[in-house]
């Protein structure tokens, strides 16, 4: 898929945030409703309009909490895995 010369990349975290908005979900529901073959939207997904903020500061403000949420999830999982490696089953009295 070729992009237009004026096309700009969108931050993936912002894209995730935008795709989570109710207004975008409603557009997809409408597209599915209007589609004869309900299993395949084909290229019609391109008809959805994302409410991308014009101001870069607003775009960053929307993207940052999403990125931070997932980064915290990764750190928590890594921390939990590290804890599991530190625990020796022999330390517990109920183990044979």
Backbone bond lengths (Angstrom), bond angles and torsions (degrees), N, CA, C in turn:
res aa  C-N    CA-C-N  psi(-1)  N-CA   C-N-CA  omega(-1)  CA-C   N-CA-C  phi
1 X - - - 1.448 - - 1.525 108.39 -
2 X 1.285 116.36 118.74 1.466 121.50 179.67 1.519 109.47 -82.69
3 X 1.306 115.13 142.79 1.461 118.87 178.34 1.520 109.00 -99.96
4 X 1.299 115.04 154.02 1.461 119.45 179.47 1.526 109.22 -73.46
5 X 1.332 117.80 156.46 1.469 120.45 -178.55 1.524 112.93 -58.95
6 X 1.327 117.46 -30.47 1.459 120.38 -178.56 1.516 113.87 -89.32
7 X 1.344 116.72 -1.07 1.460 119.74 -177.56 1.520 110.75 -68.63
8 X 1.324 115.58 140.50 1.457 121.17 177.03 1.518 108.33 -119.84
9 X 1.306 115.18 151.73 1.458 119.15 177.50 1.520 109.56 -75.28
10 X 1.320 114.17 150.43 1.462 119.82 177.61 1.526 107.72 -112.22
11 X 1.306 115.35 140.46 1.457 121.44 177.38 1.537 108.13 -57.76
12 X 1.337 118.66 129.99 1.470 119.74 -178.77 1.521 113.20 -60.91
13 X 1.331 116.79 -30.04 1.470 119.46 178.76 1.528 110.05 -70.80
14 X 1.314 116.54 -38.01 1.459 120.06 176.05 1.522 109.90 -65.91
15 X 1.319 117.13 -41.73 1.461 120.78 178.83 1.524 110.48 -59.78
16 X 1.317 117.21 -43.81 1.468 120.49 177.65 1.525 110.35 -60.65
17 X 1.317 117.29 -43.31 1.464 121.50 178.76 1.528 110.30 -61.64
18 X 1.332 116.45 -46.71 1.458 120.44 -178.21 1.528 111.63 -64.22
19 X 1.327 116.36 -40.37 1.463 120.04 -179.54 1.528 111.56 -69.18
20 X 1.318 117.52 -15.61 1.461 121.91 179.02 1.519 112.89 -89.04
21 X 1.321 117.95 -9.43 1.461 120.96 -177.50 1.523 111.86 -70.67
22 X 1.319 115.91 144.83 1.463 121.47 179.39 1.531 111.37 -59.73
23 X 1.313 117.41 -39.47 1.464 120.32 -178.13 1.531 110.93 -61.75
24 X 1.317 118.09 -34.30 1.465 121.80 178.19 1.531 109.42 -75.45
25 X 1.336 117.58 -41.70 1.465 120.95 177.18 1.526 110.04 -59.47
26 X 1.313 116.46 -41.36 1.467 119.83 179.28 1.526 111.11 -62.06
27 X 1.316 117.40 -37.65 1.461 120.37 178.13 1.531 110.68 -63.26
28 X 1.329 116.38 -42.90 1.459 119.15 179.68 1.523 111.21 -67.07
29 X 1.329 117.24 -37.48 1.466 119.59 176.42 1.524 110.06 -60.18
30 X 1.325 116.59 -42.39 1.458 120.78 178.71 1.528 110.72 -64.00
31 X 1.331 116.95 -43.70 1.467 120.17 179.63 1.523 111.24 -61.81
32 X 1.323 116.97 -40.49 1.460 120.72 178.29 1.517 109.77 -66.46
33 X 1.312 117.28 -41.50 1.459 121.58 179.57 1.529 110.92 -61.60
34 X 1.314 116.35 -38.18 1.456 120.77 -177.34 1.530 112.71 -82.93
35 X 1.318 117.07 -12.64 1.459 121.14 -177.84 1.524 109.65 -82.31
36 X 1.313 117.30 130.68 1.468 121.42 179.64 1.522 110.09 -68.52
37 X 1.324 116.39 -48.83 1.456 121.34 178.25 1.526 107.20 -90.69
38 X 1.301 118.08 96.30 1.458 123.08 -170.79 1.534 114.08 -67.49
39 X 1.329 117.86 -15.91 1.458 119.37 -179.96 1.524 112.45 -82.56
40 X 1.320 117.51 -14.41 1.454 119.67 -173.39 1.520 110.40 -138.65
41 X 1.317 116.02 114.44 1.459 119.74 175.95 1.521 111.42 -83.30
42 X 1.323 116.65 -14.59 1.454 119.35 -177.47 1.516 110.27 58.54
43 X 1.299 116.79 -132.71 1.467 121.60 -179.03 1.523 112.40 -87.90
44 X 1.318 117.92 2.10 1.469 120.50 -176.60 1.518 112.93 -66.46
45 X 1.332 117.24 -19.33 1.476 119.02 177.70 1.525 110.31 -60.15
46 X 1.328 116.71 -23.02 1.468 120.67 179.67 1.528 112.33 -70.73
47 X 1.308 116.66 -11.11 1.462 120.36 179.78 1.530 112.26 -79.21
48 X 1.312 116.89 -16.06 1.462 120.00 179.10 1.528 109.47 -67.27
49 X 1.314 115.23 138.48 1.465 121.59 -179.57 1.523 107.95 -106.71
50 X 1.334 115.16 122.84 1.463 120.20 179.07 1.525 109.37 -93.27
51 X 1.333 116.89 134.12 1.467 120.24 179.60 1.531 111.33 -81.28
52 X 1.311 116.58 73.72 1.463 121.80 -177.28 1.528 109.14 -78.12
53 X 1.321 117.50 122.97 1.468 119.87 178.16 1.530 110.85 -61.65
54 X 1.313 116.07 138.99 1.470 120.88 179.78 1.531 111.75 -71.82
55 X 1.303 116.08 -37.18 1.456 121.70 -176.16 1.535 110.41 -79.28
56 X 1.332 118.20 124.21 1.476 120.60 179.08 1.532 113.01 -56.35
57 X 1.324 117.15 -33.89 1.473 119.80 179.08 1.525 110.50 -64.78
58 X 1.317 117.20 -39.96 1.464 120.77 177.55 1.525 111.10 -67.48
59 X 1.330 116.56 -39.35 1.462 119.43 177.54 1.522 109.78 -60.68
60 X 1.315 115.85 -44.06 1.466 119.93 178.92 1.530 110.75 -65.68
61 X 1.318 116.86 -39.32 1.468 121.67 179.48 1.529 110.74 -62.19
62 X 1.311 117.71 -35.64 1.464 121.36 178.84 1.520 111.58 -76.39
63 X 1.332 117.42 -35.47 1.466 121.52 -174.81 1.528 112.46 -79.06
64 X 1.312 117.68 -35.67 1.459 121.85 -172.82 1.531 113.82 -57.94
65 X 1.328 120.41 -47.97 1.472 118.44 -179.42 1.530 113.44 -62.12
66 X 1.311 117.34 -33.79 1.464 120.49 179.04 1.522 109.49 -67.43
67 X 1.333 116.53 -47.97 1.464 120.91 178.54 1.527 110.11 -59.35
68 X 1.325 117.63 -46.19 1.464 121.33 -178.82 1.521 111.32 -62.63
69 X 1.325 117.33 -39.69 1.466 121.15 178.97 1.526 110.64 -57.40
70 X 1.334 116.29 -50.03 1.457 119.42 -177.52 1.525 112.12 -71.19
71 X 1.318 117.85 -33.72 1.461 120.00 176.42 1.521 110.94 -65.20
72 X 1.325 117.34 -39.26 1.466 121.20 177.12 1.526 110.09 -64.63
73 X 1.332 117.04 -39.72 1.463 120.18 177.97 1.527 111.07 -60.71
74 X 1.321 116.59 -42.20 1.467 121.28 179.88 1.524 110.09 -65.16
75 X 1.336 116.51 -45.57 1.470 119.36 179.59 1.524 111.34 -62.92
76 X 1.322 117.31 -39.82 1.467 120.50 179.46 1.525 110.51 -64.19
77 X 1.318 117.17 -41.97 1.469 120.13 178.99 1.525 110.80 -65.65
78 X 1.321 116.98 -41.55 1.464 120.28 178.17 1.520 110.92 -63.96
79 X 1.321 117.18 -40.59 1.460 121.70 179.25 1.527 110.53 -64.86
80 X 1.308 116.77 -41.93 1.462 120.93 179.48 1.528 110.35 -65.42
81 X 1.320 116.72 -41.67 1.466 120.21 178.02 1.523 110.91 -63.83
82 X 1.324 117.62 -39.71 1.466 121.40 178.23 1.521 110.25 -64.39
83 X 1.311 117.38 -39.48 1.465 121.07 177.90 1.520 110.40 -62.88
84 X 1.308 117.16 -43.14 1.463 120.68 -179.83 1.522 111.17 -61.17
85 X 1.321 117.29 -34.21 1.468 120.39 178.38 1.528 112.01 -71.73
86 X 1.330 117.58 -26.52 1.462 121.92 -178.27 1.525 112.42 -81.62
87 X 1.314 116.92 -24.37 1.460 119.75 -176.95 1.520 110.65 -82.02
88 X 1.318 115.55 122.64 1.456 121.48 177.66 1.524 107.76 -95.90
89 X 1.335 118.42 124.55 1.474 119.52 -179.86 1.523 112.95 -57.15
90 X 1.327 117.85 -24.02 1.462 120.93 179.07 1.523 113.40 -68.78
91 X 1.322 117.99 -13.58 1.458 121.59 179.38 1.519 113.28 -76.87
92 X 1.325 117.59 -12.22 1.457 121.23 -175.61 1.526 110.23 -98.31
93 X 1.342 115.62 133.65 1.445 121.57 -175.26 1.523 112.54 -69.63
94 X 1.299 119.67 -25.51 1.452 120.95 -175.50 1.534 112.91 -86.70
95 X 1.343 117.14 4.09 1.459 120.77 178.25 1.516 109.60 -88.18
96 X 1.305 119.06 139.16 1.487 120.48 178.61 1.513 111.02 -70.34
